[in-house]
Amino acid sequence: MILFQDDGRWAETGAFHETLAELGLLDGLDGSAREERAELVAWLLEQGFGLHRIRDEVAPMLMPAHRELGDDGRYVSEREVSATHGIDLVLLQGIGRALGLPRLDDPEAALLLRADAEAAVRLRQLIDAGLDPGQMLLMIRRLSDGISRAVPAFRYSTISAIMRPGLTELEVAKAHQKIVSAIVPLLENMIRDILFVQLRRVLEGEEVNASERAAGVALPGARQLSVAFADMVGFTRLGEEVHPEELVGLVERLGDLAREVVNPPVRLVKTIGDAVMLVSSDAAKLLGTTLQLLDRAADDQDLPALRAGIASGWAVSRARDWFGSPVNVASRVTSVAEPGEVIVEGAAREAIGETPGYVWSVVGARALKGVEDETKLFRVRRQETR
């Protein structure tokens, strides 16, 4: 039997080490590293973690932090969750996929983390509130994908805040638990605030026209839309010359610039590799925003030159993404633009009209890949003021 002294240290140190060694908890460790691991395990036991669970963890130092995030080591089966909470099994599994959870082959096996099951049950309430199940799953997937891309930044910031030379495993574990427990409530508020800001911006940019009201068309649906793509010239070649982290920084910088220049009814839909996609119901305002984005990029010495293409037509929205002819055409138009140029196809040119402040020139009709018939193209720039 292993006993504690008043100061929390193990009285029978030899027996304790033998137990850890038998369980494989000291494998590959020598000298002070073995002592640090033993000290960490002793503290984890005090925190309520069992020896066998500690043994099965890849990173026992992070166990307390994981618990702060809802991982209490308890698992349930999908079938049990379905029966207990009255949630359809297929819907439960769909929510799990949308959240990015691994697919479980056996719904009877207790392999679903209890915290993940509770999250799925709460998300089911969105359907009860009136959301379409398919749209809800798309929304969850998009939110999950976006947050998953932000999580590495959280990881780096938390680890950099606690990692200092000479720290023992126990000190790292305690520091990580402390910072995670302090940050979690703030993250909850942060995600809520970001979501509300984005929802407000979406609602500001929505328009319900008379035909949609008369037909009772569910929003968002098919509508006349102008689409712009702007990408970085020579990005593929640049990828062969610089470190991947530098490329990521350039992509993030482009996204940041796009967010700085957009205002309703112009919206940033997404970043796609080295490009950003903007949409608007107002073609003239989209053009102005696109030109502003190219100007801002030209002033940024770290960014390659941008080029852009704009097209208009009927498009359909699904989970804040857009699909349809103008999306395809705008992408193709962008590919024929020169560095620093904005090229506009015919329908978008008509939608912009004779808006003052621009100088137009005819590029001509071009055959674009994946687009039927030739596309009329126009080059546009700002009119110089004297």
Buried (B, 14 or more C-beta within 10 A) or exposed (E): EBEEEEEEEBEBEEEBBEBBBEBEBBEEBEEEEBBBBBBBBBBBBEEEBEBEEBBEBEEBBBBBBBBBEEBEBEBBBBBBBBEEBEBEEEBBBBBBBBBEBEEBEEBEEBBBBBBBBBBBBEBBEBBEEEBEBEBBBBBBBBBBEEBEEEEEEEEEEBEEEBEEEEBBBBBBBBBBBBBBBEBEEEEEEEEEEEEEEBEEBEEEBEEEEEEBEEEEBEEBEEBBBBBBBBBBBEBEEBBEEEEEEEBEBBBEBBBEBBEEBBEBBBBBBBBEEBBBBBBBBBBBBBBBBBBBBBBBBEEBEEBBBBBBBBBBBEBBBEBBBBEBBBBBBBBBBBEBBEEBBBBBBBBBBEBBEEEEEBEBEEBEEBEBEEBEEEBBBBBBBBEEEE
